[in-house]
Amino acid sequence: MNCWKILQIEKTADKKKIKRAYAKLVKQYHPEENPEMFQKIRDAYQRAIDYADVVEDIESTDYPIDVDEDFGD
């Protein structure tokens, strides 16, 4: 799953951008009307937020790690 394509945004660790994209899409895909797409959007949102959390943690340490290795496209 490419969470960035589903959320229709570029790869980012900016949680505000991720949340805005999520909010925009859930308005378009109501869970009762389109449960499969709503779940895809929800899963993509969670994966993107997880990515942002990892990037935030890495930036606060000196530990060298390639985030894209675990969250690659």
GIGICOR-V244783 format. One record per residue. N is the residue number from 1. RES is the residue in one small letter. PHI is phi in degrees with one decimal (NA if undefined). PSI is psi in radians with two decimals (999 if undefined). D_LAST is the distance of its C-alpha to the last C-alpha in whole Angstrom. Layout:
<<N	RES	PHI	PSI	D_LAST> <N	RES	PHI	PSI	D_LAST>>
This chain:
<<1	m	NA	2.28	8> <2	n	-101.5	1.73	6> <3	c	-62.3	-0.53	8> <4	w	-70.1	-0.67	9> <5	k	-67.1	-0.75	10> <6	i	-63.2	-0.74	12> <7	l	-79.1	-0.18	13> <8	q	62.4	0.74	14> <9	i	-138.1	2.84	13> <10	e	-73.7	2.72	11> <11	k	-58.3	2.25	9> <12	t	-154.4	2.70	13> <13	a	-105.0	0.17	14> <14	d	-81.3	1.84	17> <15	k	-63.7	-0.54	18> <16	k	-65.2	-0.73	21> <17	k	-65.0	-0.71	18> <18	i	-63.4	-0.81	16> <19	k	-64.9	-0.67	20> <20	r	-63.4	-0.76	21> <21	a	-63.5	-0.74	18> <22	y	-62.1	-0.84	19> <23	a	-60.4	-0.71	22> <24	k	-62.4	-0.77	22> <25	l	-73.0	-0.66	20> <26	v	-68.8	-0.37	23> <27	k	-70.7	-0.52	26> <28	q	-83.2	-0.53	25> <29	y	-121.9	1.54	24> <30	h	-69.0	2.44	27> <31	p	-61.7	-0.51	26> <32	e	-80.3	-0.50	29> <33	e	-88.3	-0.57	29> <34	n	-144.5	1.23	25> <35	p	-63.2	-0.59	24> <36	e	-67.0	-0.80	21> <37	m	-68.6	-0.68	19> <38	f	-58.6	-0.75	21> <39	q	-66.1	-0.68	19> <40	k	-61.0	-0.75	16> <41	i	-64.4	-0.76	16> <42	r	-61.8	-0.79	18> <43	d	-64.0	-0.72	15> <44	a	-63.5	-0.73	12> <45	y	-60.0	-0.82	15> <46	q	-63.8	-0.70	15> <47	r	-66.0	-0.71	12> <48	a	-66.0	-0.72	11> <49	i	-65.8	-0.70	15> <50	d	-59.7	-0.76	14> <51	y	-58.8	-0.84	12> <52	a	-60.6	-0.69	15> <53	d	-63.4	-0.74	17> <54	v	-65.6	-0.78	16> <55	v	-60.5	-0.76	16> <56	e	-60.5	-0.77	19> <57	d	-64.2	-0.74	20> <58	i	-66.3	-0.72	19> <59	e	-65.1	-0.37	21> <60	s	-90.9	0.03	24> <61	t	-127.4	3.04	24> <62	d	-103.3	0.21	25> <63	y	-78.8	2.04	23> <64	p	-76.6	2.16	20> <65	i	-150.7	2.59	17> <66	d	-97.5	1.78	13> <67	v	-61.5	-0.63	11> <68	d	-66.2	-0.31	8> <69	e	-64.4	-0.67	9> <70	d	-92.1	-0.47	9> <71	f	-118.5	0.47	7> <72	g	-66.3	2.92	4> <73	d	-85.8	999	0>>
